[in-house]
């Protein structure tokens, strides 16, 4: 009897840890994709649906219908880019306007341009995240972006440093947005890492816009 109690207890602990881990990963994915409003709306609906199902006491398989609908709903949302149009799009073809932006403002606008091009793009916190300024998703690939809004070309040290965080973030692609481009040595390094390393200049971003 004691053995069965212990086995049930350990099984409960393992199941609880698995559920907590799954929920944590789900909430992280929701946050990265900017879908918190959808989470706050859909979760109460799921709870109400289960309450309704419990009240009518249907055949057992019907109890799986709300969670199935919930999973399908989030599967569709995760596969659909959230496009947010910028109120400053009128300025996107004005190079002087771009150069008037601070570093963080530049990152915000670059993220908006990528969103317009069907990426899910979220700017990281102001404290930075190991040099990564934007985390993006497209075609089931994770992309990390670093912005260098400088008047001078970016040297090889910064270019190699961005490549170094690829595995840490479990990213499929890294992108360097270097407003004035990179040095020849830097470009050689990037070309050797293609197609997993991409570089965009300010002119490229303006064309994307």
C-alpha positions in Angstrom: 0.0 0.0 0.0 2.8 2.4 0.9 4.6 1.7 -2.4 1.5 2.6 -4.4 1.0 5.8 -2.4 4.6 6.8 -3.1 4.3 5.9 -6.7 1.1 8.0 -7.0 2.8 10.9 -5.3 5.9 10.8 -7.5 3.6 10.5 -10.6 1.7 13.5 -9.4 4.9 15.6 -9.0 6.2 14.6 -12.4 2.9 15.4 -14.1 2.7 18.8 -12.2 6.3 19.7 -13.3 5.5 18.8 -16.9 2.3 20.9 -16.9 4.0 23.9 -15.3 6.9 23.7 -17.8 4.5 23.4 -20.8 2.5 26.4 -19.5 5.7 28.4 -19.0 6.8 27.7 -22.6 3.4 28.5 -23.9 3.2 31.8 -22.1 6.7 32.7 -23.3 5.7 31.9 -26.9 2.6 34.0 -26.5 4.6 37.0 -25.1 7.2 36.8 -27.8 4.5 36.9 -30.5 2.7 39.8 -28.9 -0.5 37.8 -28.3 -1.3 38.6 -24.7 -4.6 40.2 -25.4 -5.7 37.0 -27.3 -4.6 35.0 -24.3 -6.6 37.1 -21.8 -9.7 36.7 -24.0 -9.5 33.0 -25.0 -8.5 31.5 -21.6 -11.7 32.7 -19.8 -13.7 31.5 -22.8 -12.1 28.0 -22.4 -12.9 28.0 -18.6 -16.5 29.0 -19.3 -16.8 26.3 -22.0 -15.6 23.7 -19.6 -18.1 24.9 -17.0 -20.9 24.7 -19.5 -19.8 21.2 -20.6 -19.7 20.1 -16.9 -23.2 21.4 -16.3 -24.8 19.5 -19.2 -22.9 16.3 -18.4 -22.5 15.1 -22.0 -20.8 11.9 -23.2 -17.1 11.7 -22.1 -15.5 12.6 -25.5 -17.3 15.9 -25.6 -15.1 17.0 -22.6 -12.1 17.2 -25.0 -13.8 19.6 -27.4 -13.1 22.9 -25.7 -9.4 22.1 -25.2 -9.2 20.9 -28.8 -10.7 24.1 -30.1 -8.3 26.1 -27.8 -5.3 24.2 -29.2 -6.4 24.7 -32.9 -7.1 28.4 -32.2 -3.6 29.0 -30.9 -2.1 26.9 -33.6 -3.7 29.2 -36.2 -2.5 32.3 -34.2 1.1 31.1 -33.9 1.1 30.5 -37.7 -0.3 34.0 -38.5 2.0 37.0 -38.4 0.7 39.9 -36.3 1.1 42.9 -38.5 1.0 46.3 -36.8 1.2 49.2 -39.1 3.3 52.2 -38.1 1.9 55.7 -37.7 5.3 56.9 -39.0 5.2 55.0 -42.3 5.0 58.4 -44.1 8.6 59.0 -42.9 10.1 55.7 -43.9 11.4 57.0 -47.3 13.1 60.0 -45.6 16.7 59.2 -44.9 17.2 62.3 -42.7 14.3 61.2 -40.5 15.9 57.8 -39.9 19.2 59.5 -38.9 17.2 61.7 -36.4 16.2 58.6 -34.4 17.8 57.4 -31.2 19.2 53.9 -31.1 16.1 52.5 -29.4 13.7 54.4 -31.7 15.6 53.0 -34.7 15.1 49.4 -33.4 11.3 50.1 -32.9 11.0 51.3 -36.5 13.0 48.5 -37.9 10.7 46.0 -36.1 7.7 47.8 -37.6 9.2 47.5 -41.1 9.8 43.7 -40.6 6.2 43.3 -39.4 5.0 45.0 -42.5 6.9 42.3 -44.4 5.0 39.5 -42.6 7.4 38.9 -39.7 6.4 38.5 -36.1 8.9 41.0 -34.6 9.3 42.1 -31.0 11.9 44.5 -29.6 13.8 43.3 -26.5 13.9 45.3 -23.3 15.9 48.5 -23.1 18.4 46.7 -20.9 19.2 44.5 -24.0 19.5 40.8 -24.2 23.1 39.8 -24.9 23.3 42.3 -27.8 20.0 41.1 -29.4 17.6 44.0 -30.1 14.8 42.2 -31.9 13.5 38.6 -31.9 11.5 37.6 -34.9 9.6 34.6 -36.3 8.7 33.8 -39.9 8.1 30.5 -41.7 8.6 28.6 -38.5 12.1 30.0 -38.1 13.5 32.0 -35.1 15.5 35.1 -36.1 17.6 37.3 -33.8 18.4 40.9 -35.0 21.0 43.4 -33.8 20.8 47.0 -35.0 23.9 49.2 -35.4 22.6 52.7 -36.3 26.1 54.2 -36.9 27.5 56.6 -39.5 30.5 54.4 -39.8 30.8 50.8 -41.1 30.6 48.0 -38.5 33.8 46.1 -37.9 34.4 42.3 -37.7 34.4 42.1 -33.9 30.7 43.1 -33.6 29.8 40.9 -36.6 31.4 37.8 -35.0 29.8 38.6 -31.6 26.3 38.5 -33.1 27.0 35.1 -34.7 28.2 33.9 -31.3 24.7 34.3 -29.7 22.9 32.2 -32.4 23.1 29.0 -30.5 22.4 30.6 -27.2 19.0 31.8 -28.5 18.4 28.6 -30.5 18.0 30.9 -33.6 17.9 29.7 -37.1 19.1 33.0 -38.6 20.9 36.1 -37.4 20.4 39.5 -39.0 22.6 42.5 -38.6 21.0 45.8 -39.5 24.0 48.1 -40.0 22.8 51.5 -41.2 26.1 52.3 -43.0 27.0 48.8 -43.9 30.0 46.7 -42.7 33.7 46.6 -43.5 35.1 44.2 -46.2 36.4 41.9 -43.6 33.0 41.8 -41.9 31.2 41.2 -45.2 33.5 38.3 -45.9 32.6 36.7 -42.6 28.9 37.2 -43.2 29.1 35.7 -46.7 30.9 32.6 -45.3 27.9 32.0 -42.9 25.1 32.5 -45.5 22.2 31.7 -45.6 22.1 31.8 -41.8 23.7 35.2 -41.5 22.1 38.2 -43.2 23.0 41.9 -43.3 20.7 44.9 -44.1 21.8 48.5 -44.5 19.5 51.5 -44.0 18.9 51.6 -47.7 17.7 48.0 -47.6 15.3 48.8 -44.7 13.9 51.7 -46.7 13.3 49.5 -49.7 11.6 46.9 -47.5 9.3 49.7 -46.2 
